[in-house]
Amino acid sequence: DVAGVLGIHHYLWIRLDLSWKSFMVTRTKDLEPPHEWRSLTSEEVSKRVADVFSRLKLEHVQFGMDGVRNVWLVKPGCGTRGNGIKCFDGMRELLCYAAGRKKGAIAQKYIENCLLLHDKKFDIRSWTLVSNWNPLTAWIHEPYMRICTESHSLDADSLKNHFKHLCNRCVQVKSGKYEEQDSEEDGSMWSVETLKKYLEENFEGGESLWKKVEDQIRRISLMCLHCVQDLIENKEGCFEWFGLDYVVDDKSVRSLLRFSLTVPASFNVWLLECNISPDLSMGTEVLDRLVPLAVRGVFDLLSSKGAATSSWELVFCGKEIKRESLQVDQLPCLLASSEPVNSDGRWCVRAS
């Protein structure tokens, strides 16, 4: 119910795929338009619903990624490699599963309007390296795309199919359809160049779309590091290698509504999780190239060779901050001052 404007009876009428039974309400005839809408034309009703969507978009930061199926992921608090992850679209089933576990579980909203590659869900694995926590010095490496082996679907019968929803390589490799090559046609893991080619062929301004995604990945990774900077003991000569997983949103909600109402495709990037011990095994065309390059690059950074020969790119180099004065609320100030750090003008942030 949106401030008394759009109630459940309005919602059920504009949604084509739901029934009163879904909300445990009994009805004996076909669902009719709400009483106050019966004298309105379709265009007038469409305008009223569009106004409500506009209000929601202003008040709800994640409105563009929520979708309309109310699908949630439940992850074990200490799980890895996709083990124990399940999809739910019902509160009762979700709570029964989460409460029945001996250890804690995390409920995370499913990004329903995710960008698809050849009708398949994918995520972006991006490596972030911290060579110094204070002053915070962060590096980022070329990311790669992990693609599901079966076409994406949010139908109730499809939610149990991990090959449609979990992009983890260790999950998808069991499907029998996993392909190790970096190929736009049937590869299950893509490089940045392959994704750029796909975007250029299927979207207007494909090159700029990847730049938009890349900039968001950099900014989100820095926010993650700033959130924990005051909790981690800085040790000289040590480093932390993180694996951050992202999903890009794309689609509108028009297919499930009676009217042509859309949420613009905006290519927003959403962080799924940050892995403190990312998998560095090889076995695909992309990983066979990236893993040795990244490992050698880490030792170049820590050795006398420095960044000149490393494949890692510096994205943040801050000033030393006294621990007692380091607060999370300083983050907007830290991100406010930005300037390119490389000769090619690539984006970077420096603490002011």
BAMIKOL-357568 format. One record per residue: residue in one letter; x, y, z of N, C-alpha, C in turn. Coordinates in steps of 0.001 Angstrom, whole numbers, plus 500000, padded with zeros to 6 digits. Layout:
BEGIN
AXYZXYZXYZ
...
This chain:
BEGIN
D500858498810500000500000500000500000500889501234500000
V500741502103498996501587503275498853500820504512499334
A500993504838500603500370506040501183498882506108500876
G498200504972500879496767504964500650496357505152499210
V497330505222498297497012505481496893496858504189496110
L497820503297496267497800502034495529497724500891496525
G496526500359496739496329499266497675496491497922497003
I496327496830497768496541495496497227495526495162496136
H494281495689496234493288495404495208493648496100493891
H494283497297493978494766497945492759495908497126492149
Y496806496713493020498012496002492571497649494702491859
L496711493947492437496333492671491837495647492868490496
W494985493995490339494288494203489073495252494556487942
I496294495352488233497226495730487168498242494628486881
R498396493694487812499306492576487589498567491432486911
L499090490962485782498434489916485013498729488518485532
D499812488367486264500269487033486617499911486620488038
L499195487463488792498847487144490165497342486970490324
S496930486277491353495520486098491663495303486403493136
W494019486547493513493716486788494923494216485638495792
K494243484456495222494663483285495991496088483445496503
S496905484189495731498289484403496138498369485126497479
F497341485889497808497327486655499049496276486122500016
M495874484840499805494925484148500681493602484914500805
V493145485468499672491851486140499614490956485348498683
T489756485027499132488847484207498337488031485076497397
R487871484645496155487005485336495213486247484304494396
T485047484637493963484203483683493234484034484047491778
K484487485222491357484387485620489962485677486294489538
D485781486588488258486996487202487749487251488540488435
L488512488837488604488902490067489271488457491275488453
E487757492194489069487278493397488401488122494593488810
P488095495667488011488859496859488387488376497411489722
P489259498023490505488837498654491763487683499621491504
H486801499764492490485580500551492324485857501967491841
E486864502630492446487120504032492117487760504198490736
W488126503086490085488728503157488763487743502828487643
R486557502363487990485649501856486962485166502933486007
S485114504181486456484653505266485598485784505916484809
L487000505428485016488155506015484347488487505269483068
T489067505970482126489553505322480914490874504627481204
S491280503755480311492550503046480488493719504025480573
E493667505102479786494743506082479805494825506782481152
E493657507072481753493644507748483049494167506840484154
V493785505564484111494292504613485100495809504449484933
S496230504361483679497657504208483414498441505376483982
K497897506598483830498588507783484349498672507739485870
R497592507311486537497605507247487998498640506233488499
V498684505087487853499653504066488259501076504535487984
A501264505209486843502595505733486514503045506753487543
D502111507570488046502449508553489077502932507862490351
V502275506755490709502685506015491900504083505429491708
F504345504885490519505667504341490246506728505430490332
S506390506630489867507343507739489929507651508093491380
R506629508097492241506842508383493663507699507310494314
L507445506056493956508244504962494511509704505096494096
K509911505461492848511276505565492335512060506628493091
L511393507712493503512053508779494243512371508367495671
E511502507571496281511631507237497695512364505924497954
H512485505084496931513083503760497109514294503627496196
V515484503671496790516724503688496009516831502477495086
Q516387501320495544516540500097494773515295499738493960
F514436500709493737513202500443493005513472499853491625
G514522500352490962514806499913489607515245498472489478
M515662497828490591516137496451490495515193495451491164
D514142495939491811513276495039492574512462494090491712
G511976494559490575511097493717489777509730493585490420
V508975492572489989507598492417490474507293491010490983
R508294490141491030508046488757491443508355488517492927
N508989489463493585509341489329495000510168488075495276
V511196487885494458512097486739494618513268487140495512
W513614486228496440514713486461497375515680485283497337
L516961485599497576517991484572497743518304484416499224
V518439483178499685518871482921501058520212482208500999
K521216482801501656522568482266501627523001481881503036
P523670480748503186524252480407504488525274481467504891
G525296481819506160526203482858506620527666482521506446
C527985481230506403529396480825506289529618479950505062
G528730480021504077528836479158502903529763479719501844
T530233478857500963531076479259499839530681478458498607
R531120478952497449530975478233496183529518477887495847
G528588478712496294527182478519495956526459477468496773
N527139476863497746526518475798498546525414476364499445
G524270475713499428523176476075500326522351477267499907
I522628477874498744521860479038498298520558478577497647
K519450479196498025518145478850497468517366480111497141
C516479480009496146515615481119495747514204480880496271
F513567481956496741512202481862497261511374483042496765
D510070482803496586509143483891496303507995483907497306
G508148483157498397507143483120499456507783483305500818
M507191484153501651507768484457502956507819483227503859
R506751482429503862506689481275504761507809480288504463
E508003479948503176509051478993502809510436479549503130
L510607480853502895511900481486503165512245481399504654
L511290481739505511511553481740506951511781480329507478
C511036479358506946511215477968507391512617477473507068
Y513099477800505865514432477355505466515512478053506300
A515385479392506450516400480146507178516438479768508651
A515248479625509263515188479311510694515608477882510991
G515516477011509992515862475615510202517345475321510124
R518152476322509801519586476111509697520243476267511062
K521275475464511309521979475529512589522757476826512727
K523270477317511592524008478570511609523188479645510892
G523627480886511000522874482004510458522744481960508939
A521759482671508441521527482769507001521300484232506630
I521579484552505386521415485913504878520334485902503805
A519323486749503959518279486908502942518610488139502114
Q518699487960500807519121489042499920518120489163498774
K517697490402498477516745490603497395517352490203496068
Y516613489412495313517046488981493985516892490148493013
I517910490404492210517842491473491211517116490908489997
E515808491171489930514955490491488961515133491005487535
N515406492291487385515539492844486033517004492905485615
C517697491795485789519125491744485477519355491748483967
L520459492343483584520870492307482186521196490870481804
L520715490431480652520943489063480189521850489055478964
L522645488025478835523480487802477659522938486582476932
H522382486799475757521730485711475024520684485013475904
D519914485821476630518819485348477474519308484596478710
K520577484753479076521122484066480245521651485080481253
K521443484776482529521923485645483593523452485560483689
F524073486653484091525520486656484316525839487607485462
D527004487427486045527522488404486996528960488749486628
I529485489773487278530840490262487008531695490011488237
R532774489261488070533736489074489149534876490082488946
S535062490936489945536095491961489883537043491793491060
W538334491720490786539335491603491842539774492992492305
T539803493166493609540293494407494208541416494061495182
L542516494774495075543690494514495900543969495718496791
V544242495457498065544643496515498992546084496252499392
S546987497144499008548411496986499362548756497751500634
N547860498614501079548064499364502313546701499859502785
W546424499663504079545140500110504606545185501536505132
N546353502010505507546454503370506016547869503891505771
P548053504706504742547013505265503875546417504204502951
L545114504280502750544432503298501922544930503385500489
T545436502247499996545938502165498624545272500976497955
A544439501239496951543617500189496338543891500076494847
W543852498833494387544105498513492980542957497648492465
I542730497708491175541684496889490575542234496213489329
H541707495012489043542196494239487902541089494073486873
E541474493707485684540485493450484635539473492406485109
P538179492706485086537164491746485552536809490738484475
Y535924489811484815535423488852483825533976488504484147
M533271487964483153531841487672483284531617486162483452
R530791485804484420530425484406484654528963484234484234
I528712483325483315527403483232482669526729481910482997
C525435481980483288524660480763483534524537479949482242
T524308478670482381524251477785481217522831477556480718
E521812478020481448520430477867481013519736479220481015
S518728479350480154518021480620479989517363481062481290
H517402482357481516516887482922482762515361482896482800
S514810482586483954513363482586484157513065482757485639
L512034483546485938511599483729487320510282483022487588
D509884482133486703508700481315486969508925480497488231
A507847480249488956507959479539490234508667478201490084
D508404477495488986509009476178488777510504476268488469
S510982477461488104512388477619487718513292478051488867
L512693478433489984513502478995491071514447477984491701
K514150476702491573515016475670492150516157475277491212
N516138475811490010517151475446489023518351476389489150
H519411475920489789520601476747490008521291477137488711
F521111476353487672521770476660486400521153477877485715
K520033478362486227519392479574485716519714480799486566
H520155480591487823520217481707488761521564481924489439
L522366480902489639523645481047490338524783481017489325
C525501482118489228526539482243488201527876481630488612
N527977481145489838529241480573490307529740479511489338
R531012479601489007531579478639488064531479477215488590
C531704477032489903531672475681490468530267475078490420
V529238475922490298527871475438490125527602475127488651
Q527925476067487781527594475944486368528378474830485664
V529575474537486144530392473520485484529774472130485590
K528808471966486513528143470673486697526951470472485760
S526615471474484979525396471399484173525528470527482936
G526751470290482483526940469538481247526924470414480015
K526574471704480177526537472642479050527629473695479163
Y528493473540480157529512474560480413530582474543479326
E530891475729478787531900475862477748533014476774478256
E534259476333478137535386477040478736535942478170477875
Q535573478240476606536171479235475726535541480619475928
D536317481638475580535871483031475644535194483359474322
S533959482916474170533249483045472899531905483706473110
E531569484674472261530279485343472354529141484403472012
E529409483380471252528353482467470803527902481528471912
D528845480817472528528439479809473511529379479708474715
G530276480653474895531188480609476034530472480867477342
S530928480221478408530326480390479734531096481365480607
M532191481899480079532950482936480785533519483887479748
W533181485168479888533596486162478903534620487131479474
S535465487613478586536379488701478926535661490034478719
V536295491111479154535725492442478957535568492740477472
E536534492360476673536469492639475244535289491928474582
T535022490709475000533885489985474434532570490653474826
L532472491110476079531264491806476518531095493121475767
K532177493857475580532099495109474828531553494861473428
K532038493823472796531572493486471447530087493188471457
Y529634492445472467528207492117472581527370493381472780
L527821494277473645527079495511473909527013496391472668
E528094496465471928528113497277470720527172496720469661
E527018495406469620526153494775468631524677494808469010
N524386494939470308523007494814470764522432496062471416
F523271497057471719522802498282472360523445499479471684
E522704500556471631523258501784471093524272502352472086
G525428502707471603526471503248472482527054502200473399
G527348501028472880527844499929473697529121500241474450
E530033500987473818531307501329474456531075502203475683
S530164503170475572529879504054476707529156503313477820
L528368502290477473527666501507478489528667500757479362
W529685500164478757530687499469479566531444500462480446
K531742501651479935532424502677480734531576503041481954
K530265503122481763529369503429482878529416502316483923
V529402501071483467529477499931484381530812499922485112
E531883500138484386533226500106484969533397501174486043
D532915502377485782533032503454486773532270503116488050
Q531111502494487917530342502120489103531049501022489902
I531668500078489216532415499019489897533544499625490727
R534253500577490176535353501215490889534839501948492129
R533758502696491969533240503477493085532715502569494192
I531996501512493822531446500598494828532570499888495579
S533601499464494860534711498773495524535375499677496553
L535512500960496240536102501900497196535203502088498410
M533914502140498197532987502269499324533102501074500265
C533234499882499690533391498682500514534646498770501375
L535738499213500783536994499294501517536939500352502610
H536335501490502320536221502542503333535358502082504508
C534379501229504239533494500761505310534225499933506367
V535314499273505971536005498379506905537412498856507238
Q537798499991506701539182500449506868539581500580508332
D538667501075509171539019501284510578538932500007511401
L538564498882510775538440497616511494539597496666511229
I540440497002510282541504496091509858542867496645510273
E543647495807510895544992496201511318545914496257510112
N546558497365509940547453497544508805548817496911509101
K549275496031508219550568495380508378551413495645507147
E552554496237507353553428496602506238553893495362505484
G553873495446504176554330494340503336553280493286503078
C552074493444503633550983492478503408549950493063502453
F549095492223501947548053492696501046546802491846501231
E545677492391500794544397491682500791543877491652499359
W543439490472498947542929490274497591541456489873497714
F540546490746497257539117490503497367538508490178495999
G537437489406496034536667489132494828535258489674495003
L534925490730494281533614491360494396532735490942493222
D531501490571493516530565490116492488529469491156492284
Y529197491461491019528226492491490670527226491954489646
V526034492559489662525025492310488633524601493655488058
V524346493690486763523898494904486073522411494788485784
D521642495859486077520206495788485811519908496317484408
D518721495943483906518406496355482550516911496496482290
K516145495468482505514803495389481939513781496262482643
S512600496396482011511468497108482601510482496095483162
V509411496601483776508400495726484360507165495652483477
R507246496135482259506042496270481443505386494928481119
S506136493844481027505583492573480593504563491996481556
L504567492427482816503648491866483795502530492828484172
L502443493979483490501413494944483814500412495060482682
R499214495534483012498190495723482005498489496911481100
F499332497827481590499606499038480848501085499139480523
S501386499984479550502770500142479097503521501084480021
L503896500559481194504656501336482175506063500768482240
T507048501609482113508414501105482080509285501795483117
V510258501048483597511353501619484383512547501657483440
P513063502824483092514092502927482058515294502026482323
A515777501405481260516990500595481374518158501527481673
S518777501355482810519769502339483239521161501756483428
F521320500428483325522634499806483502523253500194484834
N522448500115485895522984500300487237523702499031487678
V524764499191488438525547498066488952525202497856490421
W524942496610490796524583496273492177525577495256492720
L526088495530493908527029494608494553526282493440495169
L526692492223494825526100491027495424526816490653496709
E528134490556496640528897490161497825530372490442497597
C531116490445498699532564490603498648533203489369499259
N533996488656498495534642487417498933536060487721499411
I536373487289500638537697487570501188538737486560500714
S538297485419500154539225484419499618538723483961498259
P538818484806497238538275484449495916539000483269495293
D538261482497494525538807481340493821539760481817492723
L540998481327492739541980481708491731542396480518490875
S541546479513490818541859478360489970541667478738488504
M542365478012487641542258478269486200541367477194485578
G541419477066484260540621476039483607539703476554482512
T539640477879482337538901478457481220539853479358480445
E539468479703479247540329480542478410540584481894479080
V539563482439479719539710483743480375540611483636481608
L540355482661482456541133482530483696542563482092483431
D542789481295482414544154480881482073545018482092481718
R544381483150481252545117484382480943545181485317482142
L544064485513482840543991486537483883544683486145485187
V544546484891485615545086484498486920546611484640486975
P547374484056486028548837484252486093549231485723485988
L548499486476485164548800487895484993548601488653486304
A547510488335487007547218489025488268548189488630489374
V548522487333489449549445486865490496550825487488490316
R551317487476489073552622488112488822552553489605489134
G551408490211488823551252491637489061551315492000490526
V550792491134491390550840491394492834552285491446493309
F553089490490492884554483490466493320555279491616492711
D554889492064491512555536493246490938555247494477491794
L554002494576492297553635495718493137554436495734494434
L554654494562494999555323494465496288556849494441496169
S557337494299494951558779494237494743559305495579494246
S560545495586493878561159496826493408560656497246492029
K560027496300491298559515496637489966558399497671490045
G557566497581491107556496498552491288555361498391490298
A554553499436490178553331499376489368553594499439487873
A554789499823487484555072500017486062554875498741485252
T555187497597485836555080496331485114553872495513485544
S553041496032486429551919495272486972550670495449486128
S549834494396486124548549494453485410547458495062486279
W547768495370487540546811496001488442546822497509488234
E545655498126488304545536499565488087545201500273489395
L545967501301489707545726502073490920544442502883490767
V543516502723491731542263503479491687542082504369492911
F542886504160493949542794505034495112544120505083495840
C544557506293496131545768506488496921545489507628497890
G545209507290499148544797508294500111545952508802500959
K545588509643501888546557510144502862546377509386504170
E547451509314504937547370508599506213546405509307507151
I545545508515507788544551509050508708544754508399510066
K544753509189511109544890508642512442543673507773512760
R543929506622513365542864505655513603541714506247514414
E542024507056515398540955507585516250540064508581515504
S540561509100514376539763510081513645539104509491512406
L539371508218512126538826507575510937537389507168511194
Q536451507775510490535034507492510660534405507225509306
V533378506377509307532684506057508059532013507285507479
D531601508250508341530900509421507822531830510362507056
Q533154510023507017534072510811506211534071510377504753
L533378509288504447533411508728503104532994509727502027
P531892510506502217531543511469501166532666512459500874
C533405512867501910534515513795501705535643513132500932
L535876511844501235536961511131500564536665510933499088
L535372510748498761535001510484497378534701511751496601
A534655512884497297534250514125496639535310514641495677
S536576514392496014537666514905495184538196513785494305
S538018513915493007538470512875492081539313513489490979
E540276512719490515541135513159489434541740511926488788
P542053511986487498542681510842486841544081510616487387
V544435509340487537545752509028488076546690508535486982
N546128508060485862546965507535484788547069508542483648
S548053508328482813548268509234481689547113509198480692
D546365508095480669545250507998479726543969508583480299
G544051509184481499542897509853482063541909508937482739
R542302507717483089541388506800483756540994507341485110
W539767507036485535539193507610486750539918507133487998
C540118508048488937540729507716490217540242508703491259
V540294508293492517539908509173493615541080509326494562
R541333510540494989542363510794495992541722511463497197
A542145511058498367541609511677499588542021513135499643
S541061513985500009541362515414500097541812515773501506
